Amino acid sequence: MRNKGTIGGSLAHADPAGDWPAAILALDAEIEIAGPRGRRTIKADNFFVDLLQTALAPDEVLCEIRVPITPRSVAYEKTEQKASGFAITGVAVVVDKAGPRVGITGVAAKAYRAKAVERALAGQASPTAEAIARAASHAGEKVEALGDIHASSDFRLHLAEVNTRRALTRAYAAR
């Protein structure tokens, strides 16, 4: 069944270890929802509410995902749980003229934008490895990390920093 899933279904499920939420956040996508009260559009930043919860009402369906034109400067780094392939930590990065956008999954109860990382690199067209490492150190800032049989909360935060550094380095190198 997993091979028959859709991006929309994955987003609506809002699994904190799913890959698509991080990518959709980094891509700054908009999600269109339809229900008996009509259609509405939600920014990806506001779509994921909590563990397995989205902004969808019980009588609504996700019907469209709008992704802006995206530069080639993208990267995704993931440490996966080997049996399932789900992310223990996954980091999606998009770099454009405005700077980086960083979406992180697998760390907290919901996927999130690492805005502190983004702010740390704002205005830097070609940051040094040191600047990227400093920015990546903010990947888990103000995040309550999950811990389970696959990884402790401290290890997830460590992986968030490592994968953020790797994804930023790859995305900036692709420019």
OpenMM code with the backbone's topology and positions (N, CA, C; nanometers):
from openmm import Vec3, app, unit

residues = "MET ARG ASN LYS GLY THR ILE GLY GLY SER LEU ALA HIS ALA ASP PRO ALA GLY ASP TRP PRO ALA ALA ILE LEU ALA LEU ASP ALA GLU ILE GLU ILE ALA GLY PRO ARG GLY ARG ARG THR ILE LYS ALA ASP ASN PHE PHE VAL ASP LEU LEU GLN THR ALA LEU ALA PRO ASP GLU VAL LEU CYS GLU ILE ARG VAL PRO ILE THR PRO ARG SER VAL ALA TYR GLU LYS THR GLU GLN LYS ALA SER GLY PHE ALA ILE THR GLY VAL ALA VAL VAL VAL ASP LYS ALA GLY PRO ARG VAL GLY ILE THR GLY VAL ALA ALA LYS ALA TYR ARG ALA LYS ALA VAL GLU ARG ALA LEU ALA GLY GLN ALA SER PRO THR ALA GLU ALA ILE ALA ARG ALA ALA SER HIS ALA GLY GLU LYS VAL GLU ALA LEU GLY ASP ILE HIS ALA SER SER ASP PHE ARG LEU HIS LEU ALA GLU VAL ASN THR ARG ARG ALA LEU THR ARG ALA TYR ALA ALA ARG".split()
positions = [
    Vec3(0.0826, -0.1192, 0.0000),
    Vec3(0.0000, 0.0000, 0.0000),
    Vec3(0.0872, 0.1258, 0.0000),
    Vec3(0.1999, 0.1213, 0.0681),
    Vec3(0.2837, 0.2397, 0.0778),
    Vec3(0.3291, 0.2875, -0.0596),
    Vec3(0.3521, 0.1981, -0.1525),
    Vec3(0.3950, 0.2354, -0.2867),
    Vec3(0.2824, 0.2973, -0.3686),
    Vec3(0.1607, 0.2935, -0.3211),
    Vec3(0.0460, 0.3502, -0.3919),
    Vec3(0.0046, 0.4848, -0.3333),
    Vec3(0.0732, 0.5323, -0.2308),
    Vec3(0.0375, 0.6574, -0.1657),
    Vec3(0.0615, 0.7778, -0.2547),
    Vec3(0.0064, 0.8914, -0.2146),
    Vec3(0.0231, 1.0159, -0.2887),
    Vec3(0.0913, 1.1206, -0.2013),
    Vec3(0.1434, 1.2236, -0.2648),
    Vec3(0.2018, 1.3339, -0.1888),
    Vec3(0.0946, 1.3973, -0.1012),
    Vec3(-0.0232, 1.4221, -0.1601),
    Vec3(-0.1320, 1.4830, -0.0831),
    Vec3(-0.1735, 1.3980, 0.0357),
    Vec3(-0.1804, 1.2671, 0.0148),
    Vec3(-0.2154, 1.1777, 0.1251),
    Vec3(-0.1112, 1.1799, 0.2343),
    Vec3(0.0152, 1.1846, 0.1961),
    Vec3(0.1230, 1.1916, 0.2935),
    Vec3(0.1150, 1.3209, 0.3737),
    Vec3(0.0900, 1.4322, 0.3057),
    Vec3(0.0786, 1.5599, 0.3768),
    Vec3(-0.0406, 1.5602, 0.4711),
    Vec3(-0.1550, 1.5096, 0.4243),
    Vec3(-0.2750, 1.5065, 0.5079),
    Vec3(-0.2569, 1.4155, 0.6290),
    Vec3(-0.1775, 1.3107, 0.6140),
    Vec3(-0.1491, 1.2198, 0.7263),
    Vec3(-0.0611, 1.2886, 0.8302),
    Vec3(0.0288, 1.3751, 0.7863),
    Vec3(0.1148, 1.4547, 0.8746),
    Vec3(0.2014, 1.3705, 0.9678),
    Vec3(0.2525, 1.2618, 0.9161),
    Vec3(0.3440, 1.1799, 0.9956),
    Vec3(0.4697, 1.2622, 1.0225),
    Vec3(0.5107, 1.2734, 1.1485),
    Vec3(0.6273, 1.3559, 1.1797),
    Vec3(0.7575, 1.3020, 1.1206),
    Vec3(0.7557, 1.1800, 1.0676),
    Vec3(0.8756, 1.1218, 1.0074),
    Vec3(0.8631, 1.1106, 0.8552),
    Vec3(0.7573, 1.1653, 0.7989),
    Vec3(0.7393, 1.1612, 0.6541),
    Vec3(0.8345, 1.2577, 0.5846),
    Vec3(0.8750, 1.2230, 0.4628),
    Vec3(0.9682, 1.3068, 0.3873),
    Vec3(0.9006, 1.4290, 0.3249),
    Vec3(0.7802, 1.4137, 0.2728),
    Vec3(0.7161, 1.5213, 0.1982),
    Vec3(0.6944, 1.6493, 0.2779),
    Vec3(0.6556, 1.6435, 0.4050),
    Vec3(0.6344, 1.7700, 0.4766),
    Vec3(0.7570, 1.8623, 0.4764),
    Vec3(0.8766, 1.8086, 0.4955),
    Vec3(0.9967, 1.8936, 0.4946),
    Vec3(1.0154, 1.9591, 0.3590),
    Vec3(0.9956, 1.8814, 0.2526),
    Vec3(1.0124, 1.9361, 0.1179),
    Vec3(0.9092, 2.0442, 0.0891),
    Vec3(0.7854, 2.0199, 0.1236),
    Vec3(0.6781, 2.1166, 0.0976),
    Vec3(0.7021, 2.2447, 0.1759),
    Vec3(0.7531, 2.2343, 0.2971),
    Vec3(0.7865, 2.3537, 0.3765),
    Vec3(0.8996, 2.4320, 0.3117),
    Vec3(1.0063, 2.3625, 0.2734),
    Vec3(1.1213, 2.4304, 0.2122),
    Vec3(1.0836, 2.4918, 0.0777),
    Vec3(0.9922, 2.4301, 0.0064),
    Vec3(0.9480, 2.4815, -0.1234),
    Vec3(0.8504, 2.5986, -0.1094),
    Vec3(0.8066, 2.6265, 0.0126),
    Vec3(0.7135, 2.7367, 0.0394),
    Vec3(0.5836, 2.7179, -0.0382),
    Vec3(0.5345, 2.5952, -0.0374),
    Vec3(0.4146, 2.5600, -0.1125),
    Vec3(0.2881, 2.6134, -0.0468),
    Vec3(0.1826, 2.6156, -0.1268),
    Vec3(0.0487, 2.6463, -0.0780),
    Vec3(-0.0373, 2.5229, -0.0982),
    Vec3(-0.1274, 2.4987, -0.0054),
    Vec3(-0.2117, 2.3799, -0.0090),
    Vec3(-0.3565, 2.4253, -0.0196),
    Vec3(-0.4245, 2.3772, -0.1236),
    Vec3(-0.5644, 2.4126, -0.1410),
    Vec3(-0.6512, 2.3018, -0.0842),
    Vec3(-0.7506, 2.3450, -0.0109),
    Vec3(-0.8395, 2.2539, 0.0603),
    Vec3(-0.9825, 2.2810, 0.0151),
    Vec3(-1.0608, 2.1758, 0.0009),
    Vec3(-1.2009, 2.1904, -0.0378),
    Vec3(-1.2902, 2.1201, 0.0632),
    Vec3(-1.4048, 2.1804, 0.0861),
    Vec3(-1.5023, 2.1232, 0.1774),
    Vec3(-1.6383, 2.1848, 0.1533),
    Vec3(-1.7353, 2.1545, 0.2364),
    Vec3(-1.8712, 2.2044, 0.2155),
    Vec3(-1.8828, 2.3576, 0.2238),
    Vec3(-1.7874, 2.4236, 0.2834),
    Vec3(-1.7894, 2.5703, 0.2929),
    Vec3(-1.7128, 2.6359, 0.1790),
    Vec3(-1.6645, 2.5564, 0.0858),
    Vec3(-1.5906, 2.6089, -0.0279),
    Vec3(-1.4434, 2.5719, -0.0211),
    Vec3(-1.3638, 2.6469, -0.0958),
    Vec3(-1.2196, 2.6211, -0.1025),
    Vec3(-1.1444, 2.7258, -0.0226),
    Vec3(-1.0285, 2.6845, 0.0281),
    Vec3(-0.9384, 2.7784, 0.0956),
    Vec3(-0.7958, 2.7344, 0.0708),
    Vec3(-0.7050, 2.8297, 0.0807),
    Vec3(-0.5638, 2.8030, 0.0569),
    Vec3(-0.4866, 2.8304, 0.1855),
    Vec3(-0.3974, 2.7387, 0.2186),
    Vec3(-0.3156, 2.7497, 0.3402),
    Vec3(-0.1690, 2.7407, 0.3002),
    Vec3(-0.0874, 2.8285, 0.3547),
    Vec3(0.0575, 2.8185, 0.3357),
    Vec3(0.1065, 2.6932, 0.4091),
    Vec3(0.2070, 2.6292, 0.3527),
    Vec3(0.2608, 2.5072, 0.4142),
    Vec3(0.3026, 2.5320, 0.5592),
    Vec3(0.3546, 2.6511, 0.5881),
    Vec3(0.3952, 2.6844, 0.7259),
    Vec3(0.2820, 2.6685, 0.8262),
    Vec3(0.1588, 2.6853, 0.7817),
    Vec3(0.0430, 2.6800, 0.8719),
    Vec3(-0.0362, 2.5507, 0.8615),
    Vec3(0.0067, 2.4602, 0.7744),
    Vec3(-0.0705, 2.3385, 0.7502),
    Vec3(-0.0500, 2.2327, 0.8586),
    Vec3(0.0729, 2.2147, 0.9042),
    Vec3(0.1033, 2.1112, 1.0034),
    Vec3(0.0820, 2.1684, 1.1428),
    Vec3(-0.0088, 2.1052, 1.2187),
    Vec3(-0.0516, 2.1601, 1.3472),
    Vec3(0.0143, 2.0882, 1.4644),
    Vec3(0.0153, 1.9572, 1.4614),
    Vec3(0.0702, 1.8783, 1.5713),
    Vec3(0.0911, 1.7359, 1.5210),
    Vec3(0.1222, 1.6462, 1.6097),
    Vec3(0.1449, 1.5068, 1.5755),
    Vec3(0.0242, 1.4515, 1.5008),
    Vec3(0.0434, 1.4137, 1.3738),
    Vec3(-0.0610, 1.3574, 1.2884),
    Vec3(-0.1827, 1.4487, 1.2746),
    Vec3(-0.1647, 1.5790, 1.2911),
    Vec3(-0.2748, 1.6746, 1.2801),
    Vec3(-0.2379, 1.7873, 1.1851),
    Vec3(-0.3347, 1.8216, 1.1008),
    Vec3(-0.3162, 1.9313, 1.0060),
    Vec3(-0.4281, 2.0336, 1.0248),
    Vec3(-0.4259, 2.1362, 0.9425),
    Vec3(-0.5300, 2.2388, 0.9449),
    Vec3(-0.6568, 2.1935, 0.8736),
    Vec3(-0.6583, 2.0710, 0.8220),
    Vec3(-0.7793, 2.0180, 0.7579),
    Vec3(-0.8894, 1.9968, 0.8610),
    Vec3(-1.0107, 2.0419, 0.8278),
    Vec3(-1.1267, 2.0108, 0.9114),
    Vec3(-1.1725, 1.8687, 0.8766),
    Vec3(-1.2485, 1.8042, 0.9642),
    Vec3(-1.2909, 1.6656, 0.9367),
    Vec3(-1.3674, 1.6478, 0.8061),
    Vec3(-1.4333, 1.7526, 0.7580),
    Vec3(-1.5123, 1.7411, 0.6352),
    Vec3(-1.4432, 1.8026, 0.5137),
    Vec3(-1.3112, 1.8186, 0.5199),
    Vec3(-1.2360, 1.8775, 0.4101),
    Vec3(-1.1360, 1.7777, 0.3531),
    Vec3(-1.0969, 1.8027, 0.2279),
    Vec3(-0.9943, 1.7218, 0.1630),
    Vec3(-0.8894, 1.8138, 0.1020),
    Vec3(-0.7677, 1.7649, 0.0991),
    Vec3(-0.6602, 1.8350, 0.0306),
    Vec3(-0.6778, 1.8064, -0.1176),
    Vec3(-0.6897, 1.9114, -0.1992),
    Vec3(-0.7164, 1.8870, -0.3414),
    Vec3(-0.6065, 1.9389, -0.4334),
    Vec3(-0.5176, 2.0241, -0.3842),
    Vec3(-0.4138, 2.0775, -0.4722),
    Vec3(-0.2952, 2.1246, -0.3888),
    Vec3(-0.1762, 2.1042, -0.4441),
    Vec3(-0.0529, 2.1542, -0.3832),
    Vec3(0.0128, 2.2435, -0.4874),
    Vec3(0.0341, 2.3686, -0.4525),
    Vec3(0.0984, 2.4624, -0.5451),
    Vec3(0.2406, 2.4882, -0.4999),
    Vec3(0.3341, 2.4569, -0.5884),
    Vec3(0.4761, 2.4762, -0.5595),
    Vec3(0.5276, 2.5864, -0.6512),
    Vec3(0.5854, 2.6928, -0.5952),
    Vec3(0.6395, 2.7986, -0.6805),
    Vec3(0.7536, 2.7454, -0.7681),
    Vec3(0.7813, 2.8171, -0.8745),
    Vec3(0.8967, 2.7827, -0.9573),
    Vec3(1.0176, 2.7765, -0.8659),
    Vec3(1.0912, 2.6680, -0.8771),
    Vec3(1.1989, 2.6400, -0.7825),
    Vec3(1.3330, 2.6369, -0.8544),
    Vec3(1.4346, 2.7007, -0.7955),
    Vec3(1.5681, 2.6965, -0.8555),
    Vec3(1.6286, 2.5564, -0.8453),
    Vec3(1.7369, 2.5365, -0.9154),
    Vec3(1.8065, 2.4074, -0.9083),
    Vec3(1.8791, 2.3893, -0.7763),
    Vec3(1.8868, 2.4907, -0.6965),
    Vec3(1.9629, 2.4852, -0.5719),
    Vec3(1.8787, 2.4250, -0.4602),
    Vec3(1.8651, 2.2939, -0.4647),
    Vec3(1.7856, 2.2216, -0.3658),
    Vec3(1.8659, 2.1009, -0.3163),
    Vec3(1.8316, 2.0554, -0.1979),
    Vec3(1.8964, 1.9353, -0.1437),
    Vec3(1.8069, 1.8733, -0.0373),
    Vec3(1.8192, 1.7431, -0.0208),
    Vec3(1.7494, 1.6720, 0.0866),
    Vec3(1.8479, 1.5730, 0.1470),
    Vec3(1.8646, 1.5823, 0.2766),
    Vec3(1.9511, 1.4900, 0.3512),
    Vec3(1.8670, 1.4213, 0.4571),
    Vec3(1.8857, 1.2913, 0.4683),
    Vec3(1.8007, 1.2142, 0.5589),
    Vec3(1.8801, 1.1037, 0.6257),
    Vec3(1.8522, 1.0851, 0.7524),
    Vec3(1.8956, 0.9663, 0.8244),
    Vec3(1.7678, 0.8870, 0.8466),
    Vec3(1.7615, 0.7697, 0.7884),
    Vec3(1.6354, 0.6953, 0.7913),
    Vec3(1.6385, 0.5779, 0.8885),
    Vec3(1.5201, 0.5420, 0.9309),
    Vec3(1.5018, 0.4219, 1.0097),
    Vec3(1.5035, 0.3080, 0.9079),
    Vec3(1.5985, 0.2195, 0.9188),
    Vec3(1.6263, 0.1211, 0.8136),
    Vec3(1.5085, 0.0302, 0.7787),
    Vec3(1.4296, -0.0104, 0.8743),
    Vec3(1.3202, -0.1039, 0.8446),
    Vec3(1.2070, -0.0375, 0.7675),
    Vec3(1.1774, 0.0883, 0.7974),
    Vec3(1.0627, 0.1540, 0.7342),
    Vec3(1.1015, 0.2531, 0.6255),
    Vec3(1.2204, 0.3074, 0.6330),
    Vec3(1.2613, 0.4123, 0.5399),
    Vec3(1.2162, 0.5501, 0.5823),
    Vec3(1.1387, 0.5602, 0.6898),
    Vec3(1.0955, 0.6908, 0.7392),
    Vec3(1.2133, 0.7648, 0.8008),
    Vec3(1.2022, 0.8957, 0.8038),
    Vec3(1.3120, 0.9791, 0.8523),
    Vec3(1.3225, 0.9779, 1.0037),
    Vec3(1.4416, 0.9468, 1.0526),
    Vec3(1.4720, 0.9790, 1.1920),
    Vec3(1.4932, 1.1296, 1.1967),
    Vec3(1.5607, 1.1795, 1.0956),
    Vec3(1.5721, 1.3232, 1.0707),
    Vec3(1.5916, 1.3442, 0.9213),
    Vec3(1.5109, 1.4332, 0.8640),
    Vec3(1.5239, 1.4689, 0.7241),
    Vec3(1.5235, 1.6199, 0.7103),
    Vec3(1.6100, 1.6717, 0.6228),
    Vec3(1.6213, 1.8163, 0.6042),
    Vec3(1.6148, 1.8490, 0.4556),
    Vec3(1.5182, 1.9327, 0.4181),
    Vec3(1.5053, 1.9818, 0.2817),
    Vec3(1.5491, 2.1275, 0.2790),
    Vec3(1.6297, 2.1630, 0.1786),
    Vec3(1.6787, 2.3004, 0.1635),
    Vec3(1.6538, 2.3477, 0.0216),
    Vec3(1.6032, 2.4692, 0.0108),
    Vec3(1.5907, 2.5395, -0.1165),
    Vec3(1.6649, 2.6713, -0.0998),
    Vec3(1.7559, 2.7015, -0.1920),
    Vec3(1.8285, 2.8292, -0.1878),
    Vec3(1.7927, 2.9082, -0.3122),
    Vec3(1.7431, 3.0301, -0.2915),
    Vec3(1.7178, 3.1205, -0.4035),
    Vec3(1.7710, 3.2582, -0.3675),
    Vec3(1.7351, 3.3595, -0.4469),
    Vec3(1.7876, 3.4945, -0.4243),
    Vec3(1.7553, 3.5469, -0.2852),
    Vec3(1.6426, 3.5060, -0.2294),
    Vec3(1.6019, 3.5523, -0.0969),
    Vec3(1.6791, 3.4834, 0.0155),
    Vec3(1.7527, 3.3773, -0.0166),
    Vec3(1.8265, 3.3020, 0.0850),
    Vec3(1.7747, 3.1604, 0.0945),
    Vec3(1.8114, 3.0898, 0.2012),
    Vec3(1.7675, 2.9499, 0.2131),
    Vec3(1.6320, 2.9381, 0.2824),
    Vec3(1.5616, 2.8322, 0.2467),
    Vec3(1.4445, 2.7882, 0.3219),
    Vec3(1.4736, 2.6450, 0.3642),
    Vec3(1.4505, 2.6159, 0.4913),
    Vec3(1.4890, 2.4870, 0.5480),
    Vec3(1.3680, 2.4229, 0.6152),
    Vec3(1.3291, 2.3049, 0.5657),
    Vec3(1.2220, 2.2276, 0.6271),
    Vec3(1.2807, 2.1039, 0.6923),
    Vec3(1.2356, 2.0755, 0.8141),
    Vec3(1.2910, 1.9619, 0.8893),
    Vec3(1.1779, 1.8692, 0.9328),
    Vec3(1.2015, 1.7410, 0.9164),
    Vec3(1.1055, 1.6390, 0.9561),
    Vec3(1.1748, 1.5342, 1.0427),
    Vec3(1.0944, 1.4611, 1.1201),
    Vec3(1.1477, 1.3516, 1.1993),
    Vec3(1.1978, 1.3905, 1.3376),
    Vec3(1.2105, 1.5173, 1.3644),
    Vec3(1.2673, 1.5624, 1.4923),
    Vec3(1.1593, 1.5872, 1.5953),
    Vec3(1.0561, 1.6591, 1.5567),
    Vec3(0.9518, 1.7028, 1.6501),
    Vec3(0.8182, 1.6372, 1.6151),
    Vec3(0.7153, 1.6745, 1.6871),
    Vec3(0.5821, 1.6185, 1.6646),
    Vec3(0.5264, 1.6576, 1.5284),
    Vec3(0.5802, 1.7638, 1.4697),
    Vec3(0.5391, 1.8044, 1.3359),
    Vec3(0.6615, 1.8557, 1.2611),
    Vec3(0.6554, 1.8492, 1.1288),
    Vec3(0.7613, 1.9070, 1.0463),
    Vec3(0.7598, 2.0581, 1.0674),
    Vec3(0.8759, 2.1219, 1.0529),
    Vec3(0.8831, 2.2657, 1.0797),
    Vec3(0.9868, 2.3331, 0.9914),
    Vec3(0.9711, 2.4638, 0.9756),
    Vec3(1.0707, 2.5469, 0.9093),
    Vec3(1.1735, 2.5867, 1.0140),
    Vec3(1.2995, 2.5708, 0.9813),
    Vec3(1.4091, 2.6093, 1.0712),
    Vec3(1.4441, 2.7557, 1.0425),
    Vec3(1.3606, 2.8451, 1.0904),
    Vec3(1.3742, 2.9871, 1.0575),
    Vec3(1.4991, 3.0496, 1.1179),
    Vec3(1.5457, 2.9975, 1.2303),
    Vec3(1.6703, 3.0507, 1.2882),
    Vec3(1.7887, 3.0205, 1.1964),
    Vec3(1.7863, 2.9049, 1.1328),
    Vec3(1.8906, 2.8700, 1.0349),
    Vec3(1.8827, 2.9661, 0.9175),
    Vec3(1.7626, 2.9877, 0.8682),
    Vec3(1.7420, 3.0764, 0.7545),
    Vec3(1.7909, 3.2185, 0.7847),
    Vec3(1.7556, 3.2685, 0.9041),
    Vec3(1.7985, 3.4044, 0.9426),
    Vec3(1.9500, 3.4142, 0.9524),
    Vec3(2.0133, 3.3077, 0.9999),
    Vec3(2.1592, 3.3099, 1.0175),
    Vec3(2.2323, 3.3214, 0.8838),
    Vec3(2.1683, 3.2815, 0.7749),
    Vec3(2.2326, 3.2875, 0.6431),
    Vec3(2.1726, 3.3948, 0.5523),
    Vec3(2.0799, 3.4727, 0.6026),
    Vec3(2.0154, 3.5762, 0.5213),
    Vec3(2.1203, 3.6725, 0.4654),
    Vec3(2.1066, 3.7016, 0.3379),
    Vec3(2.1954, 3.7973, 0.2731),
    Vec3(2.3311, 3.7428, 0.2327),
    Vec3(2.3563, 3.6147, 0.2542),
    Vec3(2.4847, 3.5545, 0.2175),
    Vec3(2.4671, 3.4708, 0.0904),
    Vec3(2.5173, 3.5213, -0.0195),
    Vec3(2.5031, 3.4507, -0.1469),
    Vec3(2.5879, 3.3243, -0.1531),
    Vec3(2.7066, 3.3295, -0.0934),
    Vec3(2.7980, 3.2148, -0.0928),
    Vec3(2.8604, 3.2010, 0.0453),
    Vec3(2.7856, 3.1494, 0.1413),
    Vec3(2.8401, 3.1399, 0.2772),
    Vec3(2.9563, 3.0413, 0.2852),
    Vec3(3.0464, 3.0682, 0.3764),
    Vec3(3.1595, 2.9791, 0.4004),
    Vec3(3.1101, 2.8534, 0.4722),
    Vec3(3.1943, 2.7531, 0.4754),
    Vec3(3.1616, 2.6302, 0.5489),
    Vec3(3.1384, 2.6607, 0.6965),
    Vec3(3.2152, 2.7546, 0.7501),
    Vec3(3.1985, 2.7924, 0.8910),
    Vec3(3.0636, 2.8597, 0.9134),
    Vec3(3.0230, 2.9479, 0.8215),
    Vec3(2.8938, 3.0154, 0.8347),
    Vec3(2.7795, 2.9148, 0.8249),
    Vec3(2.7927, 2.8190, 0.7353),
    Vec3(2.6904, 2.7147, 0.7226),
    Vec3(2.6839, 2.6316, 0.8501),
    Vec3(2.7983, 2.5952, 0.9054),
    Vec3(2.8002, 2.5162, 1.0297),
    Vec3(2.7367, 2.5945, 1.1448),
    Vec3(2.7683, 2.7243, 1.1549),
    Vec3(2.7075, 2.8067, 1.2609),
    Vec3(2.5559, 2.8132, 1.2424),
    Vec3(2.5124, 2.8327, 1.1193),
    Vec3(2.3685, 2.8395, 1.0931),
    Vec3(2.3013, 2.7058, 1.1254),
    Vec3(2.3633, 2.5969, 1.0847),
    Vec3(2.3065, 2.4637, 1.1082),
    Vec3(2.2927, 2.4326, 1.2570),
    Vec3(2.3744, 2.4953, 1.3387),
    Vec3(2.3656, 2.4711, 1.4836),
    Vec3(2.2322, 2.5181, 1.5412),
    Vec3(2.1554, 2.5952, 1.4644),
    Vec3(2.0244, 2.6434, 1.5088),
    Vec3(1.9099, 2.5530, 1.4622),
    Vec3(1.9394, 2.4404, 1.4004),
    Vec3(1.8359, 2.3544, 1.3408),
    Vec3(1.7309, 2.3082, 1.4414),
    Vec3(1.7699, 2.2883, 1.5639),
    Vec3(1.6759, 2.2407, 1.6647),
    Vec3(1.6338, 2.3474, 1.7644),
    Vec3(1.6613, 2.4725, 1.7304),
    Vec3(1.6303, 2.5826, 1.8217),
    Vec3(1.4805, 2.5919, 1.8491),
    Vec3(1.4457, 2.5994, 1.9770),
    Vec3(1.3062, 2.6120, 2.0229),
    Vec3(1.2195, 2.4945, 1.9783),
    Vec3(1.2798, 2.3770, 1.9649),
    Vec3(1.2076, 2.2579, 1.9218),
    Vec3(1.2099, 2.1557, 2.0342),
    Vec3(1.0954, 2.0977, 2.0609),
    Vec3(1.0875, 1.9885, 2.1571),
    Vec3(1.1025, 1.8585, 2.0789),
    Vec3(1.2213, 1.8018, 2.0832),
    Vec3(1.2512, 1.6833, 2.0033),
    Vec3(1.1886, 1.5583, 2.0638),
    Vec3(1.1445, 1.4702, 1.9748),
    Vec3(1.0887, 1.3418, 2.0149),
    Vec3(1.2005, 1.2429, 2.0452),
    Vec3(1.1740, 1.1484, 2.1292),
    Vec3(1.2645, 1.0374, 2.1542),
    Vec3(1.1844, 0.9085, 2.1487),
    Vec3(1.2427, 0.8042, 2.0921),
    Vec3(1.1739, 0.6762, 2.0844),
    Vec3(1.2777, 0.5647, 2.0738),
    Vec3(1.2352, 0.4453, 2.0343),
    Vec3(1.3275, 0.3323, 2.0263),
    Vec3(1.4319, 0.3482, 1.9168),
    Vec3(1.4067, 0.4406, 1.8218),
    Vec3(1.4988, 0.4598, 1.7096),
    Vec3(1.6059, 0.5649, 1.7378),
    Vec3(1.5715, 0.6644, 1.8189),
    Vec3(1.6674, 0.7718, 1.8475),
    Vec3(1.6194, 0.8532, 1.9670),
    Vec3(1.7131, 0.8899, 2.0516),
    Vec3(1.6797, 0.9780, 2.1634),
    Vec3(1.6549, 1.1188, 2.1112),
    Vec3(1.5952, 1.2031, 2.1929),
    Vec3(1.5715, 1.3415, 2.1510),
    Vec3(1.7036, 1.4139, 2.1260),
    Vec3(1.8041, 1.3887, 2.2081),
    Vec3(1.9348, 1.4530, 2.1867),
    Vec3(1.9981, 1.4084, 2.0550),
    Vec3(1.9848, 1.2799, 2.0223),
    Vec3(2.0422, 1.2311, 1.8972),
    Vec3(1.9685, 1.2892, 1.7762),
    Vec3(1.8355, 1.3024, 1.7852),
    Vec3(1.7596, 1.3644, 1.6765),
    Vec3(1.8048, 1.5093, 1.6544),
    Vec3(1.8268, 1.5819, 1.7623),
    Vec3(1.8738, 1.7202, 1.7487),
    Vec3(2.0125, 1.7246, 1.6856),
    Vec3(2.0977, 1.6311, 1.7244),
    Vec3(2.2307, 1.6233, 1.6636),
    Vec3(2.2192, 1.5941, 1.5137),
    Vec3(2.1347, 1.4977, 1.4780),
    Vec3(2.1157, 1.4650, 1.3368),
    Vec3(2.0561, 1.5819, 1.2594),
    Vec3(1.9679, 1.6580, 1.3226),
    Vec3(1.9106, 1.7757, 1.2560),
    Vec3(2.0213, 1.8737, 1.2192),
    Vec3(2.1147, 1.8950, 1.3094),
    Vec3(2.2262, 1.9860, 1.2815),
    Vec3(2.3158, 1.9304, 1.1702),
    Vec3(2.3517, 1.8040, 1.1802),
    Vec3(2.4396, 1.7416, 1.0800),
    Vec3(2.3734, 1.7423, 0.9418),
    Vec3(2.2481, 1.6989, 0.9345),
    Vec3(2.1800, 1.6923, 0.8053),
    Vec3(2.1510, 1.8316, 0.7495),
    Vec3(2.1287, 1.9295, 0.8364),
    Vec3(2.1091, 2.0667, 0.7901),
    Vec3(2.2385, 2.1194, 0.7289),
    Vec3(2.3495, 2.0948, 0.7946),
    Vec3(2.4788, 2.1388, 0.7396),
    Vec3(2.5041, 2.0735, 0.6042),
    Vec3(2.4790, 1.9457, 0.5940),
    Vec3(2.5018, 1.8739, 0.4679),
    Vec3(2.4098, 1.9242, 0.3565),
    Vec3(2.2821, 1.9426, 0.3886),
    Vec3(2.1861, 1.9877, 0.2872),
    Vec3(2.2167, 2.1305, 0.2426),
    Vec3(2.2506, 2.2167, 0.3365),
    Vec3(2.2879, 2.3544, 0.2990),
    Vec3(2.4110, 2.3560, 0.2103),
    Vec3(2.5101, 2.2771, 0.2462),
    Vec3(2.6337, 2.2714, 0.1673),
    Vec3(2.6044, 2.2255, 0.0249),
    Vec3(2.5237, 2.1217, 0.0100),
    Vec3(2.4882, 2.0722, -0.1242),
    Vec3(2.4073, 2.1736, -0.2032),
    Vec3(2.3090, 2.2369, -0.1379),
    Vec3(2.2221, 2.3322, -0.2086),
    Vec3(2.3013, 2.4549, -0.2534),
    Vec3(2.3885, 2.5068, -0.1673),
    Vec3(2.4687, 2.6226, -0.2069),
    Vec3(2.5688, 2.5852, -0.3154),
    Vec3(2.6206, 2.4639, -0.3136),
    Vec3(2.7165, 2.4199, -0.4161),
    Vec3(2.6508, 2.4072, -0.5535),
    Vec3(2.5202, 2.3836, -0.5552),
    Vec3(2.4476, 2.3659, -0.6815),
    Vec3(2.4168, 2.4990, -0.7503),
    Vec3(2.4449, 2.6094, -0.6834),
    Vec3(2.4129, 2.7427, -0.7417),
    Vec3(2.5039, 2.7784, -0.8529),
] * unit.nanometer
topology = app.Topology()
chain = topology.addChain("A")
for resn in residues:
    res = topology.addResidue(resn, chain)
    for name in ("N", "CA", "C"):
        topology.addAtom(name, app.Element.getBySymbol(name[0]), res)
